[in-house]
Amino acid sequence: MAINLGARWFPGLETNPPTYLRVSSERTDDGREITKYVLANGRVDTITRAEALIRDFVLANFGRLCACFPLEGLRERIIRKPYVTINGQAICLSQGRTGGYVGHDRDYGDKYFSDGWLKRPIRCTQGHLLEQQTALCWIERRGDFCPVLPPHAIGNVLVDNALAQEIENFRESDRQLQGLYRPRPEDKIPPATEVLGKTFLKTVTKIPGLSLGFGVAVGGIRAAKGQWWRAGGEVLSGVAACFPGMGTGLSFALDGCIAARDILGPSGENDRLRHAYEILGIDLVQNPDPLLFEVETAWRQYRQNLFDLDLERQADGARDYIYDRRGWFR
């Protein structure tokens, strides 16, 4: 289980089925290699394998890697923090896939440890930003020296509260803007049994007058969700049912079309997914089912050439939308 320092091999990839999936691998300007992995899924057996793998991996590489987390309560930590980051001489667990990118000419990321967002930032004696919890763990295991060369002390471990608040304000603004590119709850495809149940309820209300009121009510709910075509179909179905015979037949046909669209899913959702891939430059014709690693690589390559904060947030939102639709950890 020893690390190949050139490839940053991690045993979670080799199990069958895989316990971890590789998310990204890159080398920084100062020569550090950062490799990130994510838990393959949240199943009990996967978490059990992950606990044993990480514990054995940390112990086998004790002199070469510093685990910036205690091994006590490791299972609970893995559940809360499904990402593993090997960053230089440190191995960390984190909740999120990536950290604080440059914003307002400031770097908000814990780039020397977890590669995640800084929450309780401290400054070493030379001004490098570190996350307090991981820095304290590093000091306990390796001593009071910063992971950035040339060697110097970390020293002060007091939180920079002003910077912490600045980061939180930036993240809140970022979350609001990225939300424009994420799937809406009303766009999630309902189970077929739920759709058929609602269709049956509409069938028993094909009574002139009652059908109109029911159609207007359901149409209003659809309109509130932004489903304008289906909202109009509901109202038209209610109107048609007021005319026995051909009108009732037309009403049933409309209900069938609406039910089929509900089961197949909203076309707008699929269009947004395709657009999210297009933003990141992924060609679905050549690669109709991109892997997690391919999406992450495309996002990094696209984003490194951007100098506009709004475009960066659009790229982040598109990537998060893909993660949500694919059921991947974010």
VMD Tcl script that draws the C-alpha trace (Angstrom):
set ca {
  {0.00 0.00 0.00}
  {2.97 2.35 -0.20}
  {2.46 5.46 -2.27}
  {4.00 5.76 -5.69}
  {5.01 9.41 -5.36}
  {4.91 9.90 -9.10}
  {1.37 8.60 -9.66}
  {-0.19 9.09 -6.23}
  {-1.71 5.62 -6.29}
  {-4.56 5.10 -3.84}
  {-5.89 1.60 -3.01}
  {-9.54 2.60 -3.14}
  {-9.43 2.44 -6.95}
  {-8.34 -1.18 -7.03}
  {-11.14 -2.84 -5.07}
  {-13.96 -4.61 -6.88}
  {-16.33 -2.85 -6.90}
  {-14.33 0.42 -6.54}
  {-14.49 2.05 -3.13}
  {-13.30 5.44 -4.38}
  {-13.32 7.17 -7.78}
  {-10.56 9.50 -8.88}
  {-11.84 13.04 -9.36}
  {-8.71 14.93 -10.39}
  {-4.93 14.91 -10.39}
  {-2.71 17.92 -10.95}
  {0.67 19.38 -10.07}
  {0.92 22.91 -8.67}
  {3.46 25.56 -9.62}
  {5.45 24.85 -6.46}
  {5.74 21.15 -7.33}
  {3.03 19.69 -5.05}
  {0.94 16.91 -6.52}
  {-2.74 17.08 -5.56}
  {-4.93 14.05 -6.20}
  {-8.55 13.94 -5.16}
  {-10.88 10.95 -4.81}
  {-14.57 10.63 -3.96}
  {-16.44 7.81 -2.25}
  {-18.03 5.66 -4.98}
  {-21.41 5.60 -3.22}
  {-23.02 5.82 0.21}
  {-23.72 2.11 0.68}
  {-22.88 0.53 4.04}
  {-20.46 -2.00 2.55}
  {-18.65 0.75 0.61}
  {-18.25 2.87 3.75}
  {-16.98 -0.18 5.67}
  {-14.35 -0.85 2.97}
  {-13.40 2.83 2.90}
  {-12.84 2.90 6.65}
  {-10.46 -0.07 6.50}
  {-8.67 1.22 3.39}
  {-7.99 4.69 4.75}
  {-6.89 3.40 8.14}
  {-4.46 0.91 6.59}
  {-3.25 3.46 4.03}
  {-2.50 6.08 6.67}
  {-0.66 3.61 8.92}
  {1.33 2.13 6.02}
  {2.51 5.60 4.94}
  {2.85 7.16 8.37}
  {6.35 8.53 7.76}
  {5.56 9.96 4.33}
  {2.03 11.33 4.70}
  {0.49 13.30 7.54}
  {-3.17 12.47 8.13}
  {-4.86 15.76 9.01}
  {-7.68 13.98 10.85}
  {-7.84 11.59 13.81}
  {-8.43 7.91 13.15}
  {-10.93 7.79 16.01}
  {-14.47 8.07 14.68}
  {-13.18 7.55 11.14}
  {-16.40 5.97 9.85}
  {-18.51 9.00 10.80}
  {-15.93 11.31 9.23}
  {-16.04 9.39 5.95}
  {-19.84 9.67 5.86}
  {-19.69 13.44 6.46}
  {-16.62 13.99 4.27}
  {-16.67 11.68 1.23}
  {-13.65 13.26 -0.50}
  {-10.03 12.18 0.06}
  {-7.30 14.63 -0.94}
  {-3.61 13.73 -1.09}
  {-1.84 17.07 -1.19}
  {1.94 17.08 -1.00}
  {2.73 15.44 2.34}
  {-0.83 15.65 3.68}
  {-3.91 13.45 3.34}
  {-7.24 15.07 4.23}
  {-10.96 14.34 4.21}
  {-13.36 17.02 3.00}
  {-17.06 17.58 2.34}
  {-16.68 19.25 -1.02}
  {-14.99 18.53 -4.29}
  {-13.06 21.78 -4.65}
  {-12.10 24.75 -2.61}
  {-12.10 28.52 -2.72}
  {-10.94 29.78 -6.05}
  {-9.57 33.25 -6.54}
  {-12.23 35.88 -6.06}
  {-11.82 39.63 -5.61}
  {-8.05 39.07 -5.97}
  {-8.08 36.80 -2.91}
  {-7.52 33.06 -2.61}
  {-10.08 31.46 -0.32}
  {-8.88 27.86 -0.60}
  {-7.03 25.62 1.84}
  {-4.58 24.84 -0.95}
  {-1.85 23.33 1.24}
  {-4.07 20.72 2.91}
  {-7.64 19.77 1.97}
  {-7.94 21.88 -1.21}
  {-11.34 22.86 0.20}
  {-12.81 26.17 1.29}
  {-11.17 27.92 4.21}
  {-13.62 28.22 7.10}
  {-11.39 29.15 10.05}
  {-8.34 30.64 8.32}
  {-5.05 31.30 10.10}
  {-1.83 32.83 8.80}
  {1.62 31.34 9.27}
  {4.65 33.52 10.05}
  {5.09 34.21 6.32}
  {1.41 34.88 5.65}
  {0.36 31.58 4.05}
  {-3.31 30.83 4.68}
  {-4.10 27.52 6.41}
  {-7.25 25.95 7.86}
  {-7.01 26.01 11.66}
  {-8.18 22.44 12.36}
  {-5.91 20.79 9.81}
  {-2.99 23.03 10.79}
  {-3.32 22.02 14.45}
  {-3.39 18.37 13.43}
  {-0.29 18.93 11.27}
  {1.55 20.63 14.14}
  {0.69 17.76 16.49}
  {2.05 15.14 14.08}
  {4.84 16.95 12.22}
  {5.79 19.91 14.37}
  {5.42 23.66 14.15}
  {6.55 24.26 10.58}
  {4.55 25.36 7.56}
  {4.12 22.86 4.69}
  {5.32 25.57 2.30}
  {9.06 25.65 1.55}
  {11.54 27.01 2.49}
  {11.07 25.83 6.09}
  {9.48 28.31 8.49}
  {7.16 28.16 11.50}
  {3.38 28.27 11.45}
  {3.42 30.13 14.75}
  {0.13 31.93 15.36}
  {-2.95 29.68 15.14}
  {-5.57 32.31 15.92}
  {-8.41 32.58 13.43}
  {-8.54 35.65 11.20}
  {-12.21 36.42 11.91}
  {-12.44 39.25 9.39}
  {-11.20 36.99 6.60}
  {-13.50 34.16 7.74}
  {-16.51 36.50 7.45}
  {-15.31 37.77 4.07}
  {-15.09 34.18 2.78}
  {-18.55 33.32 4.12}
  {-20.04 36.42 2.46}
  {-18.38 35.50 -0.83}
  {-19.60 31.91 -0.62}
  {-23.18 33.01 0.05}
  {-23.10 35.27 -3.01}
  {-21.55 32.45 -5.01}
  {-24.24 29.96 -3.93}
  {-27.01 32.33 -4.99}
  {-25.55 32.84 -8.47}
  {-24.73 29.16 -9.00}
  {-28.29 28.29 -8.04}
  {-29.43 29.72 -11.38}
  {-27.77 26.79 -13.13}
  {-28.92 23.96 -10.86}
  {-32.01 21.82 -11.38}
  {-35.21 23.05 -9.80}
  {-37.07 20.67 -7.43}
  {-40.16 20.85 -9.63}
  {-38.18 19.48 -12.59}
  {-37.45 16.16 -10.93}
  {-39.24 13.30 -12.66}
  {-42.02 11.85 -10.47}
  {-42.51 8.07 -10.18}
  {-44.76 6.55 -12.86}
  {-47.17 5.24 -10.19}
  {-47.66 8.78 -8.89}
  {-48.37 10.08 -12.40}
  {-50.83 7.28 -13.17}
  {-52.60 7.85 -9.85}
  {-53.13 11.51 -10.68}
  {-54.35 10.58 -14.17}
  {-56.92 8.20 -12.67}
  {-58.11 10.97 -10.34}
  {-58.67 13.23 -13.34}
  {-60.57 10.41 -15.10}
  {-63.20 10.23 -12.35}
  {-63.74 13.99 -12.48}
  {-64.89 14.10 -16.12}
  {-68.15 15.72 -15.04}
  {-69.16 18.92 -16.88}
  {-68.45 21.90 -14.63}
  {-66.45 19.90 -12.10}
  {-63.89 19.01 -14.78}
  {-63.41 22.69 -15.62}
  {-62.75 23.66 -12.01}
  {-60.37 20.74 -11.56}
  {-58.52 21.60 -14.79}
  {-58.10 25.26 -13.80}
  {-56.82 24.28 -10.32}
  {-54.28 21.75 -11.62}
  {-53.28 24.12 -14.40}
  {-52.57 26.82 -11.84}
  {-50.27 24.46 -9.92}
  {-48.45 23.56 -13.15}
  {-48.08 27.24 -14.10}
  {-46.59 28.03 -10.68}
  {-43.91 25.41 -11.44}
  {-43.16 26.95 -14.83}
  {-44.76 24.07 -16.76}
  {-46.70 26.37 -19.07}
  {-47.57 23.95 -21.90}
  {-48.86 21.33 -19.48}
  {-50.75 24.00 -17.54}
  {-52.59 24.97 -20.72}
  {-53.25 21.29 -21.45}
  {-54.84 20.79 -18.04}
  {-57.21 23.73 -18.53}
  {-58.07 22.67 -22.09}
  {-58.73 19.12 -20.87}
  {-61.15 20.48 -18.26}
  {-62.95 22.60 -20.86}
  {-63.20 19.71 -23.34}
  {-64.72 17.40 -20.70}
  {-67.65 19.83 -20.39}
  {-68.83 18.57 -23.81}
  {-69.83 14.88 -23.62}
  {-68.81 12.63 -26.49}
  {-66.02 14.05 -28.62}
  {-65.08 16.54 -25.94}
  {-64.62 13.79 -23.36}
  {-62.49 11.81 -25.84}
  {-60.30 14.87 -26.47}
  {-59.96 15.39 -22.71}
  {-58.76 11.79 -22.22}
  {-56.25 12.21 -25.08}
  {-54.85 15.38 -23.51}
  {-54.55 13.69 -20.12}
  {-52.63 10.84 -21.76}
  {-50.16 13.23 -23.42}
  {-49.57 15.10 -20.17}
  {-49.03 11.84 -18.25}
  {-46.53 10.63 -20.87}
  {-44.58 13.88 -20.59}
  {-44.55 13.61 -16.79}
  {-43.17 10.06 -16.91}
  {-40.55 10.81 -19.57}
  {-39.47 13.97 -17.80}
  {-39.57 17.63 -18.77}
  {-37.81 18.39 -22.02}
  {-36.42 21.60 -20.53}
  {-34.49 19.61 -17.94}
  {-32.77 17.55 -20.62}
  {-32.01 20.72 -22.58}
  {-30.40 22.27 -19.49}
  {-28.29 19.16 -18.98}
  {-27.06 19.31 -22.57}
  {-26.35 23.02 -22.16}
  {-24.38 22.33 -18.96}
  {-22.18 19.88 -20.87}
  {-21.79 22.41 -23.71}
  {-20.62 25.10 -21.28}
  {-17.77 22.80 -20.22}
  {-16.96 21.91 -23.83}
  {-18.07 18.26 -23.60}
  {-19.34 16.82 -26.90}
  {-22.17 14.39 -26.10}
  {-22.14 13.06 -29.68}
  {-18.60 11.75 -29.32}
  {-18.95 10.97 -25.61}
  {-22.64 10.39 -24.71}
  {-21.94 9.27 -21.12}
  {-19.04 11.31 -19.66}
  {-17.39 9.93 -16.52}
  {-16.94 11.94 -13.34}
  {-13.22 12.33 -13.99}
  {-13.90 13.60 -17.53}
  {-16.41 16.19 -16.31}
  {-14.02 17.39 -13.62}
  {-11.12 17.60 -16.08}
  {-13.22 19.53 -18.60}
  {-14.32 21.95 -15.87}
  {-10.73 22.59 -14.74}
  {-9.44 23.10 -18.29}
  {-12.28 25.45 -19.16}
  {-12.07 27.42 -15.96}
  {-8.33 28.06 -15.99}
  {-8.74 30.21 -19.10}
  {-11.48 32.41 -17.62}
  {-10.90 35.89 -16.25}
  {-14.55 36.83 -15.68}
  {-16.05 36.02 -12.28}
  {-19.59 35.59 -13.66}
  {-18.37 33.09 -16.27}
  {-16.48 31.22 -13.57}
  {-19.66 30.94 -11.52}
  {-21.58 29.83 -14.60}
  {-19.02 27.07 -15.15}
  {-19.24 26.02 -11.50}
  {-23.03 26.00 -11.63}
  {-23.03 23.91 -14.82}
  {-20.69 21.37 -13.25}
  {-22.78 21.19 -10.07}
  {-25.92 20.72 -12.18}
  {-24.31 17.74 -13.91}
  {-23.31 16.29 -10.52}
  {-26.89 16.68 -9.25}
  {-28.41 15.02 -12.30}
  {-25.90 12.17 -12.29}
  {-26.29 11.54 -8.56}
  {-22.61 12.15 -7.82}
  {-21.34 13.58 -4.52}
  {-20.75 17.33 -4.56}
}
mol new
graphics top color blue
foreach p $ca { graphics top sphere $p radius 0.5 }
foreach p [lrange $ca 0 end-1] q [lrange $ca 1 end] { graphics top cylinder $p $q radius 0.2 }
display resetview
